[in-house]
Amino acid sequence: MPELSRFFGIVIRMYVEGGGHHRPHFHAYYGGDVAVYAWDPVVLVAGSLPRRQQRLVEAWAELHVPELTANWTQLQQGDVRTAIDPLH
């Protein structure tokens, strides 16, 4: 489970998707909650987080669209992911 970032109790992960038909996305975990987000534009695709954590994840993703895209490409090609800076 490749972890990309961790901040304010939120863990961001991205997984290899077989078949190449999935929209690029990442998973955000907070406590027992899980949400899936696409980017460019940043949008909640599935699941949910508490409102505050949702806003933090959306802000983080907006800041890191190029890194998210690069990680998605790397993972789908079997390469190692690159960590992304957390929110401070």
N, C-alpha and C positions, 0 to 999 in steps of 0.2 A: 504494500500500500504506500506508494510514493507520497510523502508529505512535502508540500511545497512551502508552507508557512504556518506560523503559530503566533497568535496575538490575542490578548484579553480573553483567554480561555477558549478561543476558537481555533480549530485545526482545519487547514485547507489541504485537501488531497486531490490528486488527479490519477486516473487509472487508464491503462491501455484498453482500447475498445476494439474488439474484433470486427471485421467486415467493412470498416471504413464508412459506414452509413450513419454514424452518430454525429449529432451536432457537437462541436467542441464545447466542453463543459468541465466544471470542477465541482467537488463536493465540499461543503462546509459543515463541520460538526461542532456542536456546542451542547455539552451535557448529553441528554438523551435525544436531542433534536438533530435532524439532518436536512440540509437543503442542497439542491443542485442548481447551479447558475451557469448560464452561457454568458459570453461577453461579446462586445462590439455589435450592439450595445449590451450592457450588463442587464440581465433579466433573470428573474427567478423562474426556473423551469419546473421544479418539483420540490415537494417537501416544504418545510417551514422552519424558521428560527424566531426567537423572540424579537420584537421590533428593533430594539437597540442593537442587537447583534446583527440583524439583517442590514441595518444601515451601515454598520462598520464593515461588513463583508462587501457591500456594494461600493463603498468608498475605496476600500483596498483594491478591489478589482478594477475600478476606473483608473487608478494610478498605475496599474500593472498589466494593461492589455497586451503590450508587446511581449512581455515575459510569459504571460499565459499562453499566447499563441506559439511562442518558441517552445515552451514545455510540451504543449499538445503535439506539435510536430515531432519533437524528439522522442516522446513516449510511443507514439504510433509507429515510429521507425525502429523501435527497440533500443533506443539510446537512453542514457541516464538522464534523469531530470535535473534541473538546476533550481536550487532554493531561491525563493523570492523574499525580499525584505518584508518584515511585518510592519503593521502600523505601530507608531510610537505614541 
